[in-house]
Amino acid sequence: MNTSIVTHPNSLFPPFKFLQTPKFTPKPKPISSIHPHFQPFFHPHFTSTNPPFFTTKIPAMNAGNSAQLPTRGKNDNDNDNDGLVIEASLTKTLSPALTLYHGLHALKDALHEFKLNLPDSSSGFVRFQVAVPPTASAVSWFCCQPESSGVFPQFYMPKQSENLKNESASTSKARGVFGIGAAVCLRQSSSNSDKWDTFRRYLLVESLNVTAYGFFGINYDAKSSIMKRDTASFYFIIPQIELNEYESFCMLAGTLVWGGTTETNLKQALLSYERSLFQAVDHIPPMPDVIGTNLIEFATKSFNIVKDDGLEMIFMEAPTLGASDNAAALEEMGSASSSCEFCVRLSPEIALSRNMFDQIGMTSSTLQACANINALWAFLIVEECSRLGLTYFCVAPGSRSSPLAVAASTHPRITCIACYDERSLAFHALGYARGSQKPAVVITTSGTAVSNLYPAVVEASQDFVPLLLLTADRPSELHEAGANQAIDQVNHFGSYVRFFFNLPPPTDHITARMVLTTVDSAVYWATCTPYGPVHLNCGFREPLDNSPRNWDRSVLDKLDSWIPSTQPFTKYINSLNYTYPTNFGLTTEIEKVIQNCERGLLVVGAIHTEDEMWAALVLARHLSWPIVADILSGLRLRKLLTSSREYCENFVFIDHFDHLLLGDAAMTWAKVDVIIQIGSRITSKRISQFLEHCFPCTYIMVDKHPCRHDPSHIVTHRIQSTISQFSACLMEGTPPRLNSRWISLLKAVDSVVAWALSFKICSEYSLTEPYVAHALSEVLVPETALFIGNSMAIRDADMYSQGLVSFDGSTHQFGIPCQWIQIVGNRGASGIDGLLSTATGFAAGCKKRIMCVLGDVSFLHDTNGLAILSSRICRKPITVIVINNRGGGIFSFLPIAENTDTQIMEKYFYVNHNISISKLCDAHGVKHLLAETKLELQNALLKSQQADVDYLIEVSSSIDSNTELHSVLRKYASRAASHAFTAVSRFSTPSALKDFFYKIEKLEYWLYGVHLSAPPTTVSSKRDSASYLRQGFILALTLDDGSSGFGEIATLEIHREDLLDVEEQLRFLVHILKGATISCHLPLFGESFSTWIWRVIGVPPSSIFPTVRCGLEMAVLNGLAARQNRSLIDVLCPQSDQANVMRQQPASVDICALVDSEGPPQEVAKVAFELVEEGFRALKVKVGRRDDPREDAEVVQEIRNKIGADVELRVDANRKWTYEKAIEFGSLVKDCGLQYIEEPVEHEGDIVKFCEVTGLPVALDETIDNIQTNIPDSMAEFTHPGIVALVVKPSVVGGFENASAIAAWARIKGKLAVISSTFETSIGLSSYVQLAHYLDMRSAETSQIFNTERENSVAHGLGTYSWLEEDVTVDSLPIYRQPHNQHLGASITDADRLLRNFKMNPKALIKSYSDVCVSAYQLDVKVGRFSYSINVLEVGDNDNSNVLIFLHGFLGTGQDWIPIMKALSGSAKCISIDLPGHGRSKIQPCDGGSRIGEPSLSIEAVAEVLSQLLEKIVPGKVILVGYSMGARIALYMALRCSTKVDGAVVISGSPGLPDESGRKIRAAKDDSRARSLITFGLVPFLDTWYCGDLWKSFREHPSFKNIVVNRSEHGDIHGLAKALTELSIGRQPSLWKDLRDCKTRLRFIVGEKDEKFKKINQRICNEMGEAVDYDAVEVPGCGHAVHLENPLAVVALIRKFLMKTR
């Protein structure tokens, strides 16, 4: 067999130079000594030559390989828990690694760090894990292990047995596991079957993702190296080094175990672990792009592995395996996950395999049996392709190609697919090669069949996709002789193929070796950079069938070694294609440029492999530059896997950069000085133009092919390498410095543009093409991929897809922040032919579920692709979305469409058609769904994704409406970008980041009371006007420079909150916001305030009362204005924006007067007339107060007669009428010229019907009061043209941001947005005046942009000012006739002046509040022989009538409750304590004597301590509030110490475990955790503790990181460990039976996302007796840590419980 070592075929291109020597370069060495790279961090005594674990050596085994579990007594660490001990453990998740090599390097570094701080423990279980790229091949790594290995066991196991026809483990994409070494070996036989608990010690460890692998029914003795069958036995291991393949990443883990019930000490375990790691490092597989197949067959033959078809390999999560006793576990193993495919080497002598060999091997007789020389050559070609990994053949019917077709279809490892259309077939092969990253083989007959391959060949060549074309041909004597189907096929594809060879017709005069080397050479050229198609033209003479013809067997001479082998004849070895870096480096020039750049931009073009997408994410995280990701990069659509906090700290994706560039200032502000582009072409023309605009600048292009992709000719540095190689070099150096202000600006503008686009798209209630692109982000998951068509499909996806969508995945455990969605398309030549066929091939190649989005013309170009689609061979289902706008819609966006006759466009460009797509589907047996609405599309997508069949979803659209919507979206985006750039950029100087963020020095509030001239019109009952006192709060926010902003909070009956509710939240905010920051981005609205509330205040935005949020936003906005010495309107709408509309928009706001209709019609009409005489241009009359609507109608008629027709007249029924009464009223006032009637009916479902029946215009008011999120969806049913206005009360809808969003929806739908006050004082009114003016300017600007008729300025509903007899300000807001129109209104200047010069009217002030101090003191309690010194925190009223005692959870302290305590301090005395073992509480012997025995921290002992403590603190009863562990204590005391407890609020608490076995396991687990805490320290313990599923929601909290840091400050970890053990729920008595007899009032609180405790709460409700006074509440939007995740909800629940308990 010939073997050649070749250089790169493109040697004329300079290689990628790496100038730095890698830190860790493994070199193969005999496994006889410690690896030289590990020696520097070995302790000297670890190099002992003594046998590490056993007294008897095992021949050819790594004796130190596993922690064996022999029969022996209890370990010293064992406790009295019925013999069950769980080992102390530590799991350390490392940052995702760039490659498998870097992952091993990370394991090495983690081990080194571990050895610098070795734990002082005789036993332990340590696991390091790191995520590595998805194509780190487990099977390849197994096959790379040396035959003479000294480390055992070794195994490879596919986790799924769904390998499709004839695909071996090495060539299929089945996810598998490779393991080497055994950290723990679990052996049980009939002779030692009573040792199950010794196994459970390691199975139940508190470590993530630990899996046990092994066999049931075998008895393997490692010492004697003997294995035999025994149904009562099993053999399991937990590997030392493990590579576990998942769908979109691989997990590399190292597990180290010592001591316990094993005979290994830490020194021996480390030596064993290092040996396994050393071998794994020295024998890592090559890069995945190196062609090599049949590895498993080659390896198994080298390893002398024996097939055993009677075994199945079991794999189970270790905790699942250890959760039962011995007998149950054996039964569980029988039904565990298993694989019928595996290879295992237990020792040099014992190796097993099942289903890993070819079932049919090739022998010399196989070749000898070929009927003729044609059949022989065809067989050799197909067999060599198979050995090279080319197992997918696309066969077009034809006579001349018969030998090739027969050879392929009869080969056991070849999958064949056929199609009558060579063009579709070639594109299908192209798609397969895209998906699998290896060539598909195309077989065609001669003649024009070959020419039909041309479009796919061009696409493959342009986009570097490997293909092997086997075209049959007539022999030379039939050319130029008029023979049928004979054309010149030599070099038929010209320069579009990387390699061409014209094989002579088969003859026995040419050795068969020529055929093999030709195939090897062709495949090598197809699969080396630059990838592409290759062409073998295969001439055949007759016979073309298997007719016997003699041939000379000597052509097979010297193939004796090749025939029985599974390897190709010639193996091409590229020395650069290995996983670990070679000796290259970046040039000093490039390093310096990157490190010193001020504004760096990372552009991610099209990426074709998941490893490169992985590398791009790692690089993006390292650089922290703004990222512009193309739709084909895989990073444009992302799924959030970790908390948004972690994501935002690491990535800066600018998803809407294309639309951002529409802003007027974009080209200046976004200009960069260094561009790094990784990947290939980018789709957006606008981005390409921007990059050219930035020139001259440093432009670094990184791609592995040598071709020039630089249409603008601006690339200054061209680096030929993979993204992984480039990233590895770049990450060796210092991270570049960042221009944080510039990055912050881009992020802010991008968020505004994203919100504007999403809001507009979702506000279009018809099904649109941009909506299809927008919705894809929600539907796609990481296990699926998207094939996107050319023309408008890819452009819409690039522009309108959502960038980041949350995803409920479990990969947060591996530190992966987000997951890409693989997206591909044919962008080499960007044609619209063959797209459906390419998509089906891509599905077959990538082995994923595929969604394909095409335009109708693209679909019609490839209807023969339906034949391939319906064949459904070797792939998962496909959902095809065809956007049918009846023609070529993209031409409507070209300049020619503006200046060309419509008929010409329709006939020669749009090519309008009426072809029935459904009938085409029916003809091919493909399921068809039609979607004409958003709901139909959503249902169709759901149905298709849940089914196991292909679906084609036809989306109905139209060219004209699509063109118009795209134009509108561009204008919206342009306006949003320009406004955001202007608003943000003017706040600061170009170099000062601090000017973006301002620190809050303090927050305080004042309770005021002012008299009104009459009760508000919202009051349901009549009151004496002289006695009506309007109360509310003024919120004063002071920034660090002394500037202040004021907001007003005033509740009415229409609000769901009262003053007490409000004050609790204000007290909370006063505490939380001290020292917090506000950003100048907040006035951009969109979701700016909501994001700030979550990230800074740390509460769900929906948990803040609408009035409180309104007042807070008002104070913040006014504070920003004061800081910048600007008016509020200047903050909301910058001067440059105002200049565009100020000529038409006066700097004042007209006011609508408010008229109460009580009284005779003539008197009410007189009042109305007087208001008109004062200057009001609009009146609103309150109706619905009378029983008879005819009386209200009479009042309205009288008013209209009195004031004339020119005055705007509105009426407001406040939902007082039934539908019938409203209709009656409407019929009577239809001629009164009403501008609108607000809320005429009591049920909002009747509003539209009222409009249609009466024809009267309607305004919404109460209907929108509760709409604070998802406004487009919430307002979908109110688009009726009869609904003409929305009355927006900021204090009811939740502030300025929500009011602005509702107004934006109104503008989109052509409706009025009327700002309405709720009887606020001049502070609120002045702010509303400027908000109203801002919204009026936005409306005027919209009219300008879209050239629509502009409505007259709106008279806003601020007439409540006339109710004020006094004000909170010394000088009230002036309301007078405005000079420009003589209408009564408010001047923007006056409103600004009042806010700037605000002085509190002392007569209106009732009380003020800034903050309260927390008292801290120690109290000593004696229990038994010990004194418990308890740290106590106290705040609130000194009155002991209402006392709340707060008990924290494990790891917490009393400080956890401070925000909640301060919020409740106005209602009760609030006391929190540090429970024993936590915080500053201490335990010591009484009287300073010697410690005799140990103090108890059992729940009984702690309850006794607390009982005595409460006697000292308060004389009477208290209400206990406990969380988690504190909740269990509170419940225990409520049930068994009720003499002191008046009630208990149990937050995420449990009455205990009801069954003994559960308590046993839980107690053992908590003991294990306690030992882990002592052994490994508090910080590693916290990492492991908070990785559990219970904390998933808590990890999302923005304060999570700070909270964990505070947890790490506990000084007494021994006290924590003792509390964890003795307060374990496994040791506390079960309280379930006590619940029925409870005499104390209870409230159980649980988080909506806490599935575990929701079930416990449900069971509690089922167990409670009817006489028990209790309730159970589920708090929305949070998980287990309810009091930290949604504290305001907890505050409200505690206070209401307190009020009921009184």
Disulfide bonds with the S-S distance in Angstrom:
none
